[in-house]
Amino acid sequence: MAYHSNAAEAWQEEPAPDHLPDVPIDLLPPASLTRPLWKSLYINLRDTVSPEKLPPLHLTSRPVNVGLLLGDRLRLPWFRTVFTNIGDVLSPETLPPLELESIPVDVGELITDQLSHFWWSSLLRNVADRLVPERLPRLEVTAKPVPEVLPQTWMLLPAWSEVISTPKVFYPDSPKGPEPARAEALRPVPPPPVNPDSRPRDPMATGLLRDLRRSRIRQRIWITMAAAQAIYLIAIAIWPWFS
C-alpha cells in the first residue's frame, strides 16, 4: 500500500487491482482453544527452550524520539521533577523546526489574536461593518424548502376566552353563619428555658466545621513542605560557595 499524505488522499487514488484475491472466510474459533493441556504445556516449554528464529523486522517508518517515556517519568522521585521543571524554566530545550506535511488553510485571524486587541480596534471594526458591510457571495442552499409547514387539513381554532368578551359578574357573598362563642382569654404559659448545650447540632454545620479543621491542617502541612523544599534548594545553591 502506497503512502500518501492526508491532503493528497482527496485527489490521488490508488490503482484498483485487476482481480480481487479470493480470501477464505473462517469464522470458527482457533484450534488453540480445543488444544489439550499436555500439548499446550509441551509447546510453551519448547518455545522457552528453543524459541522460533524469525527474520529481522524491516521498518519502513521513521523513528520518533519521544524522550523519556511516561511510565519512567511517573516512577521518578518528586525532587527530580522539581529540578527538571526549574531547568526547563531557566534553560528551555531548543527543538528543531516543525515539519508539516499538510497543506495550510487560511482561517483568517485567530480568536486569541482577536481577544488580544484593544477595545477601540473592535469598536472601529464594528462601526465599519455597520456602515460598509462586507458583501458576501450568494449562499448556495442544496436543501429543498418545505412547501407546507402546516397541512391544509389542519384547522387552527383560537381559545374561546380570546373571542368572547362579556362583562364581569360579581356573585353575592355567601350568608354568614352564627358567630361562635368567644373563649375566655387565657394567658400563654411561657415555655421552659432551653439549654443551648442540650439542643441537637446541625449535621451540616458539624460537617462544615470538620472540613474547615481538616483544610487548615492540610494548609499547614503544605506550607511546611513548601518551606522545607525552598530551604533545601537554597542550601544546595549556596553550599558550593562555603565548600
N, C-alpha and C positions, 0 to 999 in steps of 0.2 A: 504493500500500500504506500503510495507516494505521499510525502508530507507537504502540506500547503499551509499557509498562514490563514488566520481567521478572515482576513479581508479578501484573500484570493479564492476562498471556497465559494463565494457567491457567484463568481463568473467563470471559474475554471472547474470543469467536471472531469472525473476520471473516465477513461475509455471503458465502455462496457465490454465484458468478455464475450467471445463468440458463442460459447456454450457454457451453461452452468454446470458445475460438478454435481454429481449425484451424492448427496450426503445422507447416509442412512440415519434414520431417527430411531434411537433406542431409549425408551422411557423406563426400562427395567432398572431396579436398584443394582449397584455394583456387586460384583461377586465376593468382595471382601466382607460383606455383611453376613453371608452364609458360610464363611470360612470357619473350620473347626478351631478350637483353642490351641491344640498342639501344633497345628500348622502355622498359626499366626505367631506363636512363640518361637518356632524354628526360623521363620522369615525375619523376625526382629533381631534374633541372635546372629543370624547370618549377615544382616545389614550392619550390625555393630562390629563384628569381627572383620569382615571384608566388605566394605561398602562398595557400591557400584561406582565405577570410574566414568564420569560424564565428561564430554568435551568442554573445552573452555567456553565461557559465556561471552558472546560478542555483543557489546552495547553500541548502539548507533546514536544514542542521545548524549548530549554534553553534560558532564558532571557539574553540579552547582555547589559551591562552597556555602553551606548554611551556618558555618561557625559551630558554636557549642550547641549540642543537642538540648532539647527541652528537658529530657529526663536527667541529664547530667547537670543542667542548670538548677533544677529543683533539689538535687542532692547536695549542692554546695552549702557550706555553713553561712550563717547570716552576716558575719563580718566580711566575707569575700564579696557578697553582693553590695555591701556598703562601699567598700573600696573601689569596686568596679564602677558604681554609679558616680562616685567622686571623680574617678579617672575619665569617665565619658564626658562629664561637665567641663573639666579643666582642659583636656585634650581630646576632642571627639575624633572618631575614626574617619579617615578620608576614604570614601567609597569611589569606585570607578564610575564613569558616566553610565547612565541607564540606557540600555539598548532596547528600543521599541521597534517591534515588527509590525504593529498595526498602523493603519492609516489615521492620522489625526483628523478630528472633526471639529470644525469651528462652532463652538457653543456660545459665542459672544462673551460678555463679561460675566465672570463668576459671581456667585452670591456673596462670597466672602469679600471680594473687591467692592461690590455694591454697598455692603454694610460698613466698609471702612471709609467711605466717602463722608464728607462733611454734610451738614443738613442743608446748607444753601445750594449745594450742587443738585441734590434731589429735588429741592423746591424749583430751581430753574428748569430741570428736566420735566417736571410735571406741568409747569406753565407752558413750556414749548410743546409738549404733547397735546395740551388742551387747545392751544392756538393753531398749531400746524400739526395735526395728527399724521402719523405715518400711513401711507397708502399701501395697503397690503393687496396681494393678488386675490382674485375671486376664489372663494372656498369651493372646492370640488367635493360635493357630497355624493357618495355612492349609495347611501341608503334611500329607499323609496319612501315618500311621505305617506302617512296613513290617511286615506280619503275620508273616512268617517270614524271619528273617535267614539261618538255615541250613535248606536244604531237608530235607524228611523222607527223601529218598532217600539222603542222605549218612550215612555211618557213621563215628563217631569212635572209633578204637581207641587205647588207651594203649600206650606202649612196653613191650616185654617185660621190660626191666630194672626197671620200676616195679611189675610184678605178681609176678614170681618172686623169691623170697628163698631163697638157698642158702648153705650155709657156705662160707667161704673155703678154697680148696685151694692148698696150697703144694707146688709141684713140687720134687723133689730137684735139687741143684746138678749141673751137668754135670761129668763127671770131668776133672780137670786133667791135662794132658799133662806130659811130662818137662820139667824146668826147663832152659832153655838155659845153656850155659856162660857164666860171668861173664867179661866182658872185663877186661883189665888196666886199672888206674886210670891214666889219663893226665892229666897236668897241663894245664889250659887255657892256651892261648897267649894272652897279652894282646893285644888289637887295637892296631894302630899309632895313635899320637896323631893326632887330627883337628884340623886348623887351623880355628878358628871362622870365619876370613875366607873359607875355601875352600868352606864349606857354601852350598848354593843358598838364596837368600832366599825366604821365603814370599810368593807374589804377593798374597795378601790383606793381609798386613802392609805390603807396599810400597805398595799402593793406598790403605790407610788413612792411612799417613804422608803420602802425596801430597795426599790430601783435607784432612788437617789443616793442611798448609802453605798450601794454597790458601784454606782458610777463614780462617786468620789474616791472609793478605794482604787478602782481601775485608773482614774486620773493620776492619783499619787504614784501608782506603780509605773505608769508610762513615763511620767515626768522623771522619776528616779532613774529609769533605764536610759532615757534620752540624755540626762545629765551625766550618767556614768559613761555612756558612749562618747559624748563630747569631751569629757576629761581624758578618756583613753586616747582619742585621736590627737588631742593637744599634746599629751605626754609623748606619743610616738613622733610627733612633728618636732618637738624641741629636745628630744633625747639625744640626737646626734650632736647638738651644739655643746652639751655638757660632757659627752664622752670623748 
